[in-house]
Amino acid sequence: MQQTRALALLRTARVWAWLDRVRYVAGDWVRIALLGLGSVLFLAPFAWTLATSLRAPAESFSVPPQWIPHNPDFGNYRRVFQEIPFWHQFVNSVVVTVSIMLGQLTTAALAGYAFAHLDFPGKTVLFWLIMATMMIPIQATIIPVFVLISRLGLRDTLASLVLPALPTAFGTFLLRQYFMVIPKEYEEAAIIDGASLFSVFYRVYLPLSASGLAVLAVLTFNSHWNEFFRPLIFMSSKERFTIPLGLSDLQGYMMTGSISVVLAGVILSLVPVLLVYIFAQRYLIEGIMMVGLKA
């Protein structure tokens, strides 16, 4: 009797183990299917953009849409360079974006360290005032900024795009959070060894916050590489246009430009962003995983 009961319990345990295994495998397949569906939905616009950039304009809006062009036409990419000074605008975008990125890394690191580890009167009030600026849309401040830029004689120059963008409330907040989770004992040990305040910041805190700096660098690069509104307001010479303005110029008067040529320009403009993400993805993932939200 006891042996029969033991065999029954063993069979039941095996059945439950088999069901658990089925649920585990089925769960894996469901997750893979959902991730695959999400990837298809995410990549479909990029695939259509690439395919359309290789088609003749008359074939761009065929029904049903053709995902693979039958006769790829790379002449659309050649026309991008013929219709706009693409390389000149590319250099302008690189200069503006890299300058803003380096400037924001510097100002955000210094301000974040000050708010995280230095004590001075009004620190909390000043920090929240800086955070409050994140709620003000750029459209509300563009006119006074434009007036200041004009009075300084910087209108229609690359400096008009760089200088106003050097301070960053988001970057200050992000790096402050990184600095706050770094143990203060490192700072105390460095001070005991005779390090100055700047040496503590430069030799201790900056290396330990490298992942946070990488996150800020990637986000800043992507944001300002694709920026359209401020260049549209400040720039009037095509020689000083950035890539987004150049792509808009490709559309022509009353949107009469070739959609295939415009999308060829879009593909060319995506290359630097993709390269940045490819080479910085490890630091970006580490930075997002390690960010602390300690208040």
N, C-alpha and C positions, 0 to 999 in steps of 0.2 A: 504493500500500500504506500509506504513512504517512498519506495523507489519510483512508483508510478507518479506520485505527486512531484517528486524531484525532476522527473523527465518532463512533466507538464510545465513546471516552472522554467526549466531550461529552454523548452520550445518557445514559451512566451517571451523570455528574455531575448532569444535569437530573433523573433519576429519584431520586437520593439527596436532592437539594434538595426535590423534591416530597414525598418521604417525611418529611423533616424538618419541612416545613411542615404536613403532615397530623398528625404527632405533636404539634407545637406547638399547632395548633388543637384537636386532640382533648384535649390536656392542659388547655387553657383550659376546655373544656366540662365535663370531669370535675371540675375545681375548682369551677366554677360550680354544678354539680349537687350536689356534696358540701356546699358552703356553703348552697345553698338547702334541702337536706334538714336540715342542722343548724339553720337558722333556723326551719323549720317545727316541729321537735321542741322548740326552745326557746320559741317563741311560743305553742304549742298550749295549755299550761296557763293562760297569761294570757288567751287568746281564750276559753277555756271559763269562766274566772272572770268576765270581762266579760259573756259571754252569759248565764250563770246569774244574775248580779245583775239582769238585766232580765226574768227569767222569774218566774212564780208558783212558790211552793215545791213544789207538786205536780208541776210539770214539770221540776224540777231534775235528777232522775235518770232521765229517760226513756231507753228503749233502743229503737233506737240514739240516741246523744246528738244533740241538735239544736244545731248550732253557731250558727245564726242564729235568734233568737227570733221567732216569728210575730207575737206581740202584745207588744211591749216594754212593760214596766211600770216606769216611773220612780218609782212609789210606794215601792219598796224603799229608795231613797235618802232619801226623806222620812222613812221609819220609823227610819232610823239616827239622825236628829236628835231623833226623838221618844222613842226608847228609852234613849238615853244622852246625857249632856251633851257632845256631840262637840266643839263649838267650844271648850269649856273644856279638855277633854283635849287638843285640838289645840294650844292655847296652851301647856299644860304641856309637851308634847313639844317644841315649838319652843324654849321657854326652856331646858329641860334639854339638848337636843341642841346648840344653838348655844353654850351656856355651856361644855359639855364640849369642843366643837370648838375654840373660841378658847383655852380653857385648855390643851389638849393641844398646840396649835400653839405656844403660848408656852413651856411647859416643855420640849417636845421640841426646839425651836429652840435654846434656851439650853443644854440638856444636850448636844445634838448638836454644837454649836460647841465646847463645853468639851472633849468627848472627841476631837474632830477636830484642834483646833489649840492647845490649852493643855496645858502640862506641869505635872503635880502628882503627888505621891507616891501610889502605889496606883491610878493611873488605869486600867491594864489590868485589874487584879483587880476594881475597882469596876464597870467596864463589863461584864465577863462575869458578875458577880453580878446585875446588872440584866437581862442577857439571860436568865439562868437563871430569872427570874421568869416568863418567857413559857411555861415548861413546867409551871407550877403552875395547875391548873384553878381557875376562880372558885369552884366548889363547895367547895374546900378552905379558902378564906379567908373565905367569906361569914359564918360564925358570929363570928369575932373582929371583923370589920368591923361586923357588926350590933351587937355589944356596945359597941364604941367609939361608934358613932352614937347608940345609946340613952343612954349616959352623957353625951354632949354635948347631949342634948336635941333632936336633929335628926331623930328617927324620925318618919315620916309627913310629911316636908317635902321639897321639891324639892332642897334643899341636900344631903340624904342621898344623892341620886343623882349630884350634880355633884362634890362634894369628893373622894370616893374614886377617881373616874375621871380626875382631872386629870393624874397621872403616867402616862406611857405608855412601856413598854419598846420596843414596836415602832416608835413614832414617833421615839424617841431613836436607834434603830439606823438607821432610814430617812434621817433628816436628817443624821446623822453621815456616812453614805455620800455624800450630796450635797456636804457641806462638804469632805470629803476630796479630791474630784476637782476642786475649785476651786483654781487655781494659787495658791500661797502668795505669789507676787510681788505680787498685788493687795494683800494685807495689808501687805507690806513697803513698798510705795509709799505707802499711806495713812498708815502710821506715820511715814515720812520727812516727809510733808506736815503732820505734827503731829496726826493723828487719835488719839483715845483708843481704848482697847480696845473699849469699848462702841460708839463711833462706827464702828470697823471692822466690828463685828458687824452693826450696824443699817444702815449705809450701803453696805457692800460685800457681805457674805455673804448677808444676807436677800434683797436684790433678785435676786442671781444664783441663789438656790435657790427661786425662786417656783414653778417646776414641781413641785418636791418638796413644798412646802407645799400646793399644790393637790391633789396625790395624797393626802396625809395628811388634808386637810380633807374630801375626798369620802368616803374610806374611814371616817373617824370619824363623819361625819354618817350614813352608811348604817348603820353598826353600832349606834349608840346610838339612832337613830330607831326601829329594829326591836327594841330590847332588851326582853326580857320578864322574865328571871329576877330581876334586882335590884329592879325596881319591884314585882314580886310579893311579895318578901320585905319591903321597906321601907315600902310604901304600904298603908294600910288605909282611907283615905277616898276615895270615888269622885270627889270634887271635885279630888283630887290625882292621880288616875290619869293615866297617859300613854296614847297611842293603842293600843299592843298590849294593855294591860289592858282598855281599853274594848271592843276587838274581842272579847276573851275573854268579857266581860260580856254581849255581844250573843248569845252562844250559849245563854244561859239556864240554868236549873237542869236538870241531867242531860241537857244537850245538846238541850233541847226547843225552842230558838230556830229561827227560819227561816234555812235555809242561804242563801237569796237575800239576806236582809237582811245577814247576816254578810259575804257576798262583796261586797255594795255598800259596806260599811264598809271592806273591804280595798282596793277600787278607790279610794276617797276617800283612804285613807292612803298610797297609792302616788304620788299627784300630787306632793307636795313632793320625793320622791326622784327622780322622773323629771325634774322641773324642774332640780334640782341637776345631774344628769348631762347634761342638754341644754346648759346654759350653761357647764358646766365640762369638757365632754368634750375640748375642744382641749388644755387644760392637763393633763388626766389622761393623754391619749395622749402628749404631749410628756414628761411626767414619767416615765412608764413606759419610754419609749425612751431617756431620758437618764440613768436611774439607774445609778450606778456601784457595783460590788461590790468595791471596793478594800478590803482588810483593813487 
